Amino acid sequence: MFDAHGAFVHRVAARLTGSSALADDVAQEVFVLAIRRADGLVDEPGIRTWLYRAAVNVVRERYRSERRYRDALDRLAELPGAVPSAGPDGQLDDSRLGARIRSCVARLPSHHREVFVLYELEQLEGAEIAAILEIPVNTVWSRLRNARLAFREAWSASDVGAK
């Protein structure tokens, strides 16, 4: 399937994203999806349609995820100690802020980090997070509360190091 349609999927992805590097990632995701659904997919005329739709959906999801991540960065940038951005210096500050945020998130225990990322960055609902993680909804809220506290502590501690 890849030999027959790989160039098509890559070309579509490159046109949708405007980036050959992103197109590589999108094409890989599309064919991973195709492998997972191999039982239901047969190399027939409709396969190109399925691959095209899959590529479009993967690109859309990447843009949604990127937008949610930027929105989360914007919300986090409003925390005390965050630096507003403008021009090249602002982009450097944004890069540093993003690294600082990622560092703070990485410091969270994994069970808190999972809930924090799914709720704050991916903006999923509590019930959906509970289903994904196979935990009670009240556990989601408890972990989120603890994750937020831990994030604030890590943020404050990184503020001391950032000055």
Sequence and secondary structure as in RCSB ss.txt:
>XXXX:A:sequence
MFDAHGAFVHRVAARLTGSSALADDVAQEVFVLAIRRADGLVDEPGIRTWLYRAAVNVVRERYRSERRYRDALDR
LAELPGAVPSAGPDGQLDDSRLGARIRSCVARLPSHHREVFVLYELEQLEGAEIAAILEIPVNTVWSRLRNARLA
FREAWSASDVGAK
>XXXX:A:secstr
 HHHHHHHHHHHHHHHHS HHHHHHHHHHHHHHHHHTTTT  SSHHHHHHHHHHHHHHHHHHHHHHHHHHHHHHH
HHTSTT     HHHHHHHHHHHHHHHHHHHHHS HHHHHHHIIIIIS   HHHHHHHHTS HHHHHHHHHHHHHH
HHHHHHHHHHHH 
